[in-house]
Amino acid sequence: MPFQPLAFKRLHPDEQRQRSQTFLEHMKTRRTVRDFSTEPVPLELIANAIATAGTAPSGANQQPWTFVVISNPDIKRQIRLAAEAEERENYERRMSQEWLDALAHLGTDANKPHLEDAPYLIIVFVQPYGLSIDSATGETKHVKHYYATESVGIAVGMLLVSLHQAGLATLTHTPSPMGFLAEILTRPPNERAYVVIPVGYPAKDAQVPVITKKSLDEIMVHVE
């Protein structure tokens, strides 16, 4: 594989600190939103965010992800109904009391109106393996993807940051199980649903729970 010089601009330390602090303060304003406005959002913002996610590092640069963007009301309705059916099973039968207690302060339940209200749903799929056609035999071969789950996790983080940077609200939703998503969206067999991300503007009366994040001292260990 050919190589090329790295395009890298060294910043002055003052600019580094300023950029770092400004970005930190901006990201502190990001919140998970469950109350969405139905107001339209320019598709360009979604496309730019997904393009940003596509720049994420991945194992062997295999880029084992697919981002399915849904604005069709009928498809969003199908997804909501299927997700709520699974969530009712979770809340009523599958979840342990310990799990329910952990969720209680967030005020969540099996009702997921945001899956229809948000103008877009981004369904992220992970590809544990790729598909290629053998030129000699015409057979479809499986190509193992390395660190696929970790790679998609990084890409999703970059996607959420980019959407926040564009002034949009998001929610990370992981109905369990999620097999219905591949069925509704007729995805190929090498794709597995990873997360559902409703995207849009928050409703004017949107509420979020009062929560705190761990302090830097609690999450950072400096080994000198």
C-alpha positions as CSV (number, residue, x, y, z in Angstrom):
1,M,0.0,0.0,0.0
2,P,1.4,3.4,-0.9
3,F,2.0,6.0,1.8
4,Q,1.9,9.8,1.8
5,P,3.0,12.6,4.1
6,L,0.7,13.4,7.0
7,A,-1.2,16.6,6.7
8,F,-0.9,18.0,10.2
9,K,-1.0,21.6,11.4
10,R,0.7,22.2,14.7
11,L,-1.3,24.7,16.8
12,H,0.1,27.3,19.2
13,P,-0.3,26.1,22.8
14,D,-2.7,29.0,23.6
15,E,-4.9,28.0,20.7
16,Q,-4.8,24.4,21.8
17,R,-6.0,25.3,25.3
18,Q,-8.7,27.6,23.9
19,R,-10.1,25.1,21.5
20,S,-10.0,22.3,24.1
21,Q,-11.8,24.4,26.7
22,T,-14.4,25.7,24.3
23,F,-15.2,22.2,23.0
24,L,-15.5,20.9,26.5
25,E,-18.0,23.6,27.5
26,H,-20.0,23.0,24.4
27,M,-20.1,19.2,24.9
28,K,-21.3,19.8,28.5
29,T,-24.5,21.1,27.0
30,R,-25.3,17.9,25.2
31,R,-28.2,16.0,26.7
32,T,-30.2,12.9,25.8
33,V,-33.6,14.1,24.6
34,R,-36.9,12.2,24.6
35,D,-39.2,15.0,23.6
36,F,-38.8,15.9,19.9
37,S,-40.3,18.6,17.7
38,T,-41.7,17.4,14.4
39,E,-40.1,20.4,12.7
40,P,-38.1,19.4,9.6
41,V,-34.3,19.3,9.7
42,P,-32.1,19.8,6.6
43,L,-30.9,16.4,5.4
44,E,-27.5,18.0,4.7
45,L,-26.9,18.2,8.5
46,I,-27.6,14.5,8.8
47,A,-25.4,13.7,5.8
48,N,-22.5,15.8,7.1
49,A,-22.7,14.1,10.5
50,I,-22.7,10.6,9.0
51,A,-19.8,11.6,6.7
52,T,-18.0,12.7,9.9
53,A,-18.7,9.4,11.5
54,G,-17.3,7.7,8.5
55,T,-13.9,9.2,9.2
56,A,-13.7,7.3,12.4
57,P,-10.7,4.9,12.9
58,S,-11.6,1.2,12.4
59,G,-9.9,-2.1,12.7
60,A,-7.7,-2.6,9.6
61,N,-9.7,0.4,8.1
62,Q,-12.5,-2.0,7.2
63,Q,-15.2,0.5,8.1
64,P,-17.7,-2.1,9.3
65,W,-20.7,0.2,9.5
66,T,-23.9,1.2,7.7
67,F,-26.0,4.2,8.7
68,V,-29.6,3.9,7.5
69,V,-31.5,7.3,7.6
70,I,-35.2,7.1,7.9
71,S,-37.7,10.0,7.4
72,N,-40.5,7.9,5.9
73,P,-43.5,8.2,8.4
74,D,-44.8,4.7,7.7
75,I,-41.4,3.1,8.3
76,K,-40.9,5.1,11.5
77,R,-44.3,3.9,12.7
78,Q,-43.4,0.3,12.0
79,I,-40.2,0.7,14.0
80,R,-42.0,2.4,16.9
81,L,-44.6,-0.4,17.1
82,A,-42.0,-3.1,17.0
83,A,-39.7,-1.4,19.5
84,E,-42.5,-0.8,21.9
85,A,-43.6,-4.4,21.7
86,E,-40.1,-5.5,22.7
87,E,-39.8,-2.8,25.4
88,R,-43.1,-3.9,27.0
89,E,-41.7,-7.4,27.3
90,N,-38.5,-5.9,28.8
91,Y,-40.3,-3.8,31.4
92,E,-42.9,-6.3,32.3
93,R,-40.9,-9.6,32.2
94,R,-37.3,-9.5,31.0
95,M,-35.7,-6.8,33.2
96,S,-34.6,-7.6,36.7
97,Q,-35.7,-5.4,39.5
98,E,-32.2,-4.1,39.9
99,W,-32.2,-3.0,36.2
100,L,-35.6,-1.3,36.6
101,D,-34.3,0.5,39.8
102,A,-31.3,1.7,37.8
103,L,-33.5,3.2,35.2
104,A,-36.1,4.7,37.5
105,H,-34.5,8.1,37.9
106,L,-34.6,8.6,34.1
107,G,-38.3,8.3,33.9
108,T,-38.2,5.8,30.9
109,D,-40.9,3.3,30.0
110,A,-42.1,1.2,27.1
111,N,-43.7,4.2,25.3
112,K,-41.4,5.6,22.5
113,P,-43.2,8.5,20.8
114,H,-39.8,10.0,19.8
115,L,-39.4,7.2,17.2
116,E,-42.1,8.9,15.3
117,D,-41.8,12.5,16.4
118,A,-38.2,13.0,15.5
119,P,-37.9,13.9,11.8
120,Y,-35.1,11.4,11.3
121,L,-34.1,8.0,12.7
122,I,-30.5,6.9,12.1
123,I,-30.2,3.2,12.5
124,V,-26.6,2.2,12.8
125,F,-25.7,-1.3,11.8
126,V,-22.4,-3.2,12.5
127,Q,-21.0,-5.6,10.0
128,P,-19.2,-8.5,11.8
129,Y,-18.1,-9.6,8.4
130,G,-18.1,-8.2,4.8
131,L,-19.3,-9.9,1.6
132,S,-17.3,-10.2,-1.5
133,I,-17.8,-12.1,-4.8
134,D,-15.1,-14.6,-5.8
135,S,-14.1,-13.5,-9.3
136,A,-13.2,-17.0,-10.3
137,T,-16.2,-18.9,-8.9
138,G,-18.8,-16.2,-8.5
139,E,-19.4,-17.4,-5.0
140,T,-20.1,-15.0,-2.1
141,K,-17.4,-15.1,0.5
142,H,-17.4,-13.8,4.0
143,V,-14.6,-11.4,4.9
144,K,-13.9,-11.2,8.7
145,H,-14.0,-7.7,10.1
146,Y,-11.7,-7.1,13.0
147,Y,-12.8,-5.1,16.0
148,A,-16.1,-4.4,14.3
149,T,-18.0,-3.6,17.5
150,E,-15.3,-1.3,18.9
151,S,-15.0,0.5,15.6
152,V,-18.7,1.2,15.3
153,G,-18.8,2.4,18.9
154,I,-16.1,5.0,18.0
155,A,-18.1,6.1,14.9
156,V,-21.3,6.5,16.8
157,G,-19.5,8.7,19.3
158,M,-18.3,10.9,16.5
159,L,-21.8,10.9,15.0
160,L,-23.4,12.1,18.2
161,V,-20.7,14.9,18.6
162,S,-21.2,16.0,15.0
163,L,-25.0,16.2,15.4
164,H,-24.7,18.2,18.6
165,Q,-22.2,20.5,16.9
166,A,-24.9,21.1,14.2
167,G,-27.4,22.2,16.9
168,L,-29.5,19.0,16.9
169,A,-30.8,16.8,19.7
170,T,-30.3,13.1,19.9
171,L,-31.2,10.0,21.8
172,T,-29.4,6.7,21.8
173,H,-32.0,3.9,21.9
174,T,-31.2,0.2,22.0
175,P,-34.4,-1.9,22.0
176,S,-33.5,-5.5,22.9
177,P,-33.6,-7.6,20.9
178,M,-33.2,-5.5,17.7
179,G,-33.6,-8.1,15.0
180,F,-36.8,-6.5,13.8
181,L,-34.8,-3.5,12.5
182,A,-32.9,-5.6,9.9
183,E,-36.2,-7.2,8.9
184,I,-38.2,-3.9,8.5
185,L,-35.3,-2.3,6.6
186,T,-34.4,-5.4,4.6
187,R,-30.8,-5.3,5.5
188,P,-28.3,-7.9,4.3
189,P,-27.4,-10.9,6.5
190,N,-24.0,-9.4,7.4
191,E,-25.5,-6.4,9.2
192,R,-26.7,-6.4,12.8
193,A,-28.5,-3.4,14.4
194,Y,-26.3,-1.6,16.9
195,V,-28.3,1.5,17.9
196,V,-31.3,3.6,17.0
197,I,-30.7,7.4,17.1
198,P,-33.7,9.7,16.8
199,V,-32.5,13.2,15.6
200,G,-34.2,16.5,15.4
201,Y,-34.9,19.7,17.4
202,P,-36.1,19.3,21.0
203,A,-39.8,20.1,21.6
204,K,-40.4,23.5,23.1
205,D,-41.5,21.9,26.4
206,A,-38.8,19.2,26.4
207,Q,-37.8,18.1,29.8
208,V,-34.6,16.2,30.9
209,P,-33.8,14.6,34.2
210,V,-31.5,16.3,36.6
211,I,-28.3,14.3,36.5
212,T,-24.6,14.8,37.2
213,K,-21.5,13.4,35.5
214,K,-18.6,12.0,37.3
215,S,-15.8,14.5,38.1
216,L,-12.5,14.4,36.2
217,D,-10.8,13.0,39.3
218,E,-13.2,10.1,39.3
219,I,-12.6,9.1,35.7
220,M,-9.0,10.0,34.9
221,V,-6.0,8.2,36.3
222,H,-2.6,9.8,35.4
223,V,0.3,7.4,35.7
224,E,3.6,9.4,35.8
